[in-house]
Amino acid sequence: MGTIVLSGTVVLVILGFGNHTWWLAAVALLFVYMQYGRGGASASSSGGSSGPSGGSSGGGSGAAPGSYRAYRDRRDKQAKWDRRYRRERPLESRRQTRE
């Protein structure tokens, strides 16, 4: 899918030398692809880079990456890490809240 989008973008850019509207179409195509076309790829890459918690929730949630459930899971996981940080490092967390 990515190869088709990239080749389509190249064609639109080449056509854009005669008419700049094609460049806008190329940008719109890339934008739509980045927002909606890479759902599975972006979820797996962002899940693996989140640290030790990435492996535990990778297969547990069957929700789509853009769904509210996935958002809620990420929010809860971040809140859990924030509470842990405040518990283990009270002086740093107080200093950060003052700033």
C-alpha positions as a Markdown table, in Angstrom:
| # | Residue | x | y | z |
|---|---|---|---|---|
| 1 | Met | 0.0 | 0.0 | 0.0 |
| 2 | Gly | 2.8 | 2.4 | 0.8 |
| 3 | Thr | 4.5 | 1.8 | -2.5 |
| 4 | Ile | 1.3 | 2.7 | -4.4 |
| 5 | Val | 0.8 | 5.9 | -2.3 |
| 6 | Leu | 4.5 | 6.9 | -2.8 |
| 7 | Ser | 4.4 | 6.3 | -6.6 |
| 8 | Gly | 1.1 | 8.2 | -6.8 |
| 9 | Thr | 2.6 | 11.1 | -4.9 |
| 10 | Val | 5.6 | 11.1 | -7.3 |
| 11 | Val | 3.3 | 11.2 | -10.3 |
| 12 | Leu | 1.3 | 14.1 | -8.8 |
| 13 | Val | 4.5 | 16.0 | -8.0 |
| 14 | Ile | 5.7 | 15.6 | -11.6 |
| 15 | Leu | 2.3 | 16.7 | -12.9 |
| 16 | Gly | 2.5 | 19.7 | -10.5 |
| 17 | Phe | 5.3 | 21.3 | -12.5 |
| 18 | Gly | 2.6 | 22.3 | -15.0 |
| 19 | Asn | -0.2 | 22.9 | -12.6 |
| 20 | His | 0.4 | 23.6 | -8.9 |
| 21 | Thr | -3.0 | 22.1 | -8.0 |
| 22 | Trp | -1.5 | 18.6 | -8.4 |
| 23 | Trp | 1.0 | 19.4 | -5.7 |
| 24 | Leu | -1.9 | 20.1 | -3.3 |
| 25 | Ala | -3.4 | 16.8 | -4.3 |
| 26 | Ala | 0.0 | 15.1 | -3.5 |
| 27 | Val | 0.1 | 16.7 | -0.1 |
| 28 | Ala | -3.5 | 15.7 | 0.5 |
| 29 | Leu | -2.8 | 12.1 | -0.5 |
| 30 | Leu | 0.2 | 11.9 | 1.9 |
| 31 | Phe | -1.9 | 13.5 | 4.7 |
| 32 | Val | -4.7 | 11.0 | 4.2 |
| 33 | Tyr | -2.3 | 8.1 | 4.1 |
| 34 | Met | -0.5 | 9.2 | 7.3 |
| 35 | Gln | -3.8 | 9.7 | 9.1 |
| 36 | Tyr | -5.8 | 6.6 | 8.0 |
| 37 | Gly | -3.7 | 4.3 | 5.9 |
| 38 | Arg | -1.0 | 3.3 | 8.3 |
| 39 | Gly | -3.2 | 2.3 | 11.2 |
| 40 | Gly | -1.6 | -1.1 | 11.8 |
| 41 | Ala | 2.0 | -0.1 | 11.2 |
| 42 | Ser | 1.9 | 3.0 | 13.5 |
| 43 | Ala | 0.3 | 1.1 | 16.3 |
| 44 | Ser | 2.9 | -1.6 | 16.3 |
| 45 | Ser | 5.8 | 0.8 | 16.1 |
| 46 | Ser | 4.5 | 3.1 | 18.8 |
| 47 | Gly | 3.6 | 0.2 | 21.1 |
| 48 | Gly | 7.1 | -1.2 | 21.0 |
| 49 | Ser | 8.9 | 2.1 | 21.8 |
| 50 | Ser | 6.9 | 2.9 | 24.9 |
| 51 | Gly | 9.2 | 1.0 | 27.2 |
| 52 | Pro | 8.5 | -2.0 | 29.5 |
| 53 | Ser | 4.8 | -1.6 | 29.3 |
| 54 | Gly | 4.6 | -2.0 | 25.5 |
| 55 | Gly | 4.8 | -5.8 | 25.6 |
| 56 | Ser | 2.1 | -6.3 | 28.2 |
| 57 | Ser | -0.6 | -4.4 | 26.3 |
| 58 | Gly | 0.4 | -5.2 | 22.8 |
| 59 | Gly | -1.8 | -8.2 | 22.4 |
| 60 | Gly | -4.3 | -7.5 | 25.1 |
| 61 | Ser | -6.3 | -4.8 | 23.3 |
| 62 | Gly | -8.1 | -5.7 | 20.1 |
| 63 | Ala | -9.2 | -2.1 | 19.5 |
| 64 | Ala | -8.3 | -0.1 | 16.5 |
| 65 | Pro | -5.4 | 2.4 | 17.0 |
| 66 | Gly | -7.7 | 5.4 | 16.5 |
| 67 | Ser | -10.5 | 4.3 | 18.7 |
| 68 | Tyr | -11.5 | 5.7 | 22.1 |
| 69 | Arg | -10.6 | 2.5 | 23.8 |
| 70 | Ala | -7.0 | 2.6 | 22.6 |
| 71 | Tyr | -6.8 | 6.3 | 23.7 |
| 72 | Arg | -8.2 | 5.3 | 27.1 |
| 73 | Asp | -5.7 | 2.5 | 27.4 |
| 74 | Arg | -2.8 | 4.8 | 26.6 |
| 75 | Arg | -4.1 | 7.5 | 29.0 |
| 76 | Asp | -4.4 | 5.0 | 31.8 |
| 77 | Lys | -1.0 | 3.6 | 31.2 |
| 78 | Gln | 0.5 | 7.1 | 31.2 |
| 79 | Ala | -1.3 | 7.9 | 34.4 |
| 80 | Lys | 0.0 | 4.7 | 36.0 |
| 81 | Trp | 3.6 | 5.6 | 35.1 |
| 82 | Asp | 3.1 | 9.2 | 36.4 |
| 83 | Arg | 1.8 | 7.9 | 39.7 |
| 84 | Arg | 4.8 | 5.5 | 39.9 |
| 85 | Tyr | 7.2 | 8.4 | 39.1 |
| 86 | Arg | 5.7 | 10.6 | 41.8 |
| 87 | Arg | 5.8 | 7.8 | 44.3 |
| 88 | Glu | 9.4 | 6.9 | 43.6 |
| 89 | Arg | 10.8 | 10.4 | 43.2 |
| 90 | Pro | 8.8 | 12.8 | 45.4 |
| 91 | Leu | 11.4 | 15.6 | 45.4 |
| 92 | Glu | 11.7 | 15.7 | 41.6 |
| 93 | Ser | 7.9 | 15.6 | 41.1 |
| 94 | Arg | 7.4 | 18.5 | 43.5 |
| 95 | Arg | 10.1 | 20.5 | 41.8 |
| 96 | Gln | 8.5 | 19.9 | 38.4 |
| 97 | Thr | 5.0 | 20.9 | 39.6 |
| 98 | Arg | 6.5 | 24.3 | 40.9 |
| 99 | Glu | 8.0 | 25.0 | 37.5 |
